[in-house]
Amino acid sequence: MPPSSTSVRPTAIRRRVIAALGLLVLLVPALTGCLRVQTSMGISSDDRVSGQIVAATIPIDENDKGPELTVPSALAGKVRVQEYAQDGYVGSQVLFSNLTFGDVQQLATMSDQSAGSFQLSLQRAGDLVSLTGRVDLEAAPERGTDVQFTIAFPARVATTNGDRESDSIVSWKLPAGEVSTLRAEVRYSDPNTRGFAGWAGIVAGGAMAVTLLIGALAWFTRNPTPARAPSNGRLGS
C-alpha cells in the first residue's frame, strides 16, 4: 500500500527546506560581496611611511582570486604585492616601506574602483602634519563589508575624527554605502629643520672655535712687556 500523501508531505517539505537553506548558504557570499579592506601604516619622525594594505573578498568559485592590485611604476622598489588568503578571503596584500608623503597619495591608484575609491593625503606645514582622506563605499555591499584604516604617528595626535587607540594611534571603521572622511593632525619637528639646526650648530661651533683660536694666537703673539728703564734714567746703548 503506497504511503499516504500526509506522511510524504512533511518529509518532502523538510527536504526542500534543507535544500533551500543549503542553497542560501552558498549564495550568501555572492549576495553580500563580503569585502575586506584593512590598511595600517606608521609614520616615522623623519616623515617616512611604512605599512600594509589588505584587499580581499570571499571567492565565488575556486578560480576567483579576489582583488588583484598592481604596483604603480613610480613606486617600484618601495611597494610589493603578494597573494592573500586568510579566514576564507582571497585577494592582495600590499607591503610598503620608506614612502614619502607624496608616494602615499599614489597608493590610491592601486584600489579596485568597482568596490569603492580611496584617497589619502599627508601634508606638512612647518611642524604641523595633517592627514586627510576620503573613502567612497557607496557601491560596496552593506552586509559583509569590513573596511578599516589605522595609522600610527611619531607624536601625540592633536585632533582627529577617528577613534584613538592610544595617544599616537588612530583608527577608523568605515561603513559601507557611505562616503567617509578621515582627518588627523599632529605636531612634531620637521626633519629638514632638524637637519638645518644641526648644521647651524656645527657651523656656530666651528665659528666659535675659530674665534677662540684667533684670540689665543693674538694672546701668544702680543707685544712682550716693555723693558724697564735703567735706574739712572738713561736708556742703555
Secondary structure as UniProt FT lines:
FT   HELIX           5..32
FT   STRAND          35..43
FT   TURN            45..46
FT   STRAND          49..57
FT   TURN            62..63
FT   HELIX           73..75
FT   TURN            77..78
FT   STRAND          79..86
FT   TURN            87..88
FT   STRAND          89..99
FT   HELIX           101..106
FT   HELIX           107..110
FT   TURN            113..115
FT   STRAND          117..125
FT   TURN            126..127
FT   STRAND          128..136
FT   TURN            138..139
FT   STRAND          146..152
FT   STRAND          157..160
FT   STRAND          163..164
FT   STRAND          169..174
FT   TURN            176..177
FT   STRAND          179..187
FT   HELIX           191..220
FT   TURN            231..232
//
